[in-house]
Amino acid sequence: MWDSQKLYLGLPPLPSKIYAMAKLNAQLEQLRKWRKRKVRDTSIESSIVEFRRSLKKANKQLTQILETWDNTIPKNIATNATPVSLRRGVLEISVTDSSTSYKLNQLVRSGLLQTLQSQCSGTLKQIRIRITN
């Protein structure tokens, strides 16, 4: 009788077959470990921290604005809004959604520009808010 016929009839497999199956299962598990996708850090926080670090070296005025920004903006808005650039006295802020844009516009109208101007050296004329994806 063949081994395949024994398995079909419900007879127990031979010990060599059990050993071979266990070895194949171990090899299969090893392949799964090797081929498993690596978990990558997809958060943007490390990029933002690195960006701010490079800005501190390059632009002292923008650094002052960023420090004042962190101290004056509420945390719920600051998580979704980031100062991106300062050109010709215009501070450009990138926000993630329209509700954050609205809240930030309300802060600008209530005196955020004047607060930033008083605490930072240099020229700051306007704050421009842009919604980015």
GIFENLIN-V591660 format. One line per field, one symbol per residue. ss: DSSP state (H for helix, E for strand, C for the rest). psi: psi as a letter, one per 30 degrees, with the letter a starting at -180 (. if undefined). A space follows every 10 residues. Layout:
# GIFENLIN-V591660
ss->???
psi->???
This chain:
# GIFENLIN-V591660
ss->CCHHHHHHHC CCCCHHHHHH HHHHHHHHHH HHHHHCCCCC CCCCHHHHHH HHHHHHHHCH HHHHHHHHHH HHCCHHHHCC EEEEEEECCE EEEEECCHHH HHHHHHHHHH HHHHHHHHHC CCCCCEEEEE ECC
psi->kleeeeeefg kklleeeeee eeeeeeeeee eeeefkkkkk jglfeeeeee eeeeeeeeje eeeeeeeeee ffkkefeffg kkkeljkhgj kkkklfleee eeeeeeeefg geeeeeeffk lakjelkkkk kl.
